[in-house]
Structure formats: C-alpha cells, structure tokens
C-alpha cells in the first residue's frame, strides 16, 4: 500500500467483525491446527490454483493463504481484500509487494464484472447477514471458466470432542469463559444446503469437496491459545488456563481426523 492508500484505510470506521478479528491480526492462522487445515485445502484446489491467472482472496485476513497463492508455481496476479485494517497491515508484512491489498466489504466489491479466474473465501460467508446477496456479489466478479471456492458449513468436531470429554455441565462453563466472545455467524442459522442454493441462484455450477487433515490433541490446546485466549479478558485468563490444563490431561493421547468442507461454484464458459 502506498501512503495515500494507508491514509484512506485509516479513515474507515471498522465493523464489529473487522474490529474483533483485528485483535487477532498478529497470530490468526498460526499453529498446527490452522497449518494442517490450510495445507489440506491448498492440495484439494491445487488444480484451480494452477489454472488461475487472476486470484482474489476475499476476507484474506493477515495473508496466510495469500502468501501460498503468490508462491504457487506459475504466473498470476493475487489480490487480497479484507474489512480489517489491522489484518491488512499484517498481510502486507507477510506478503511484501507480491500481492495487491485493499480494504473492502464483501457485499460491495470494487471490481469490474468477470475480473478473476479464482475467488477464494475462507470462513467468510458464515458471517454474511445476506448470504444470497454476498454470494451474488462475489459471483459477479468470476470470469467465464472461473471458480469461486468457499468453506462450507461443518460440524464443529473439536468443540463436540471437548464437550464429550469434560461433560455437558463443564462444557457450558467452557463456553462462558473461552468461546462466548466470537462474533455472530449470521449464515449458520440457515438450512444445511443454504450455501449450495446461494451458489446455484448466482448462476454457478456447484461442486462439493472435502479437504481431510489430522491433528493431535496438543494442537487443539495450541489452537485455543492462538485463536481464543487473546480475546478473553485478562481477569478470566487464569480460569481459562486451568480449563485448558484439564482438557490437555484428559485428551493427551487423542488425535482427530477432520475435514474442511469446500463448495466450488464454476462459471461456465
């Protein structure tokens, strides 16, 4: 970003979601859980990445995926868009000048129609109040022959496992101390096929894939410390640490086979 771009970004008032994730800009996506999941996703869409010459990562965060898109074999232009200034500044530190970055709302993208061969949206649609409208806006920017790749809805296996280990009463305490401060996931309230129907309504041909990966229980503890501890008030962190120690002891020898569900929307030529 040049100085004028930075100045214009600084004048924007952040949305609650942008403000929330901005607090995680330095570390979001770090650790084995996120790393293994990211590698699985990249392997699953390797063909789409190889074919793309113009790539857009909407909700790019601090650039963890952007760096991989830019480093993939072949020549391509990579653009990242996010609502959070802090995330974009962290992304700039990660990717240098390899990618174009801009502050943008996914419901009002500042691009001409049919601008990109591949548009990637990792854990973005879950926060869309108007899912159909957001998907239509993203789909508008997909070229003929291009594809929109987004994460789909999934069972929260990690939290289900935590609940099974500590029991329902203790789990409610975990929810109050550790997990209650996440921003509301608007699209999560819809039916299971809501994403697929939104893609089809936008004129995209729908395909579903699963990106499997394995993590150890210690990776879950690391994930909680990276993802959740920074947003827990200082006065409650001692209690959260005690809860993590309890889980680490109960689940030390466990491993989990998970998958990241992906929905691909192809724009026919």
Steps between C-alpha positions, in 0.01 A plus 500: 500500500623848432461783752177629342346153513599463865346840576170412336487170685565669832194719460261207484304409811539124555197272514456285814628193310803692367574640844476156659733329253734798498592407857629168364695644207847405624433130559178390327569189291818403688550156653462140392120494486476788254814394314379144441156622395649754262729242337205266450293772333785605271558140392128453432480805268851476355361459148286813524797699633725378217245608237437847645675813380303749711422394858294683762498399866197667662529522876873441454581578863870523571598336173563137596333374181614797292864406554428147375312621193785735412764229550320231296669402171395708199436867436199664660384825651373462855267745674391497863198682641396529864295726726767516771779755464708316759467176308601671176806658660601159633443353153723766348778401739454137398476531121701817433430638153395166351128567541259790454310572822194712562237563766163391365162372610420165340146619435631792287815390323681776304569285193362483148289199405694189398832621648638177651563138404499385863330663798570344838295562816615320812254527792343815360148402393419383852484865606280621214163635612382492136660180374330503161599862441862445603539189285342682203744788545801269512370294208468820295880523504564142377603467137348245264694182564594626847406375845397622843635282782356544848493310825166341570312424816645227717449317823725658763679176581756659730238655725293182493804306618565751777141468614521121502819503705405747772124435511207732419503698825871571487471574129252778569762658725754470218260675268451786743870552571675413173266492201219746562663808345503397135308727262163371392506264204197624309484232230533215749130525586386394153429150367790266422484560123477878526844563349440262212169666417658847513772389257247348260279809519801709393541293184789286622526127447552345844752237602586389855835370623651405834854589605604240764770564762616356830589681822621392843336605823791729584417687178151572634644654815731711280201601284306620802799703622552661158137550399312559825732607781576844349130599522446373856507783757817503710306426819363173358817359346613318813174308500535432127855368556370261763234375259760442228715302744197286581438426131868434427507238775178332385578490129881474490516180292221584255522596136223625276434439133317810379402647165440845365191494274533709185235622260615581148289710268606482134408766248441322170663640187 
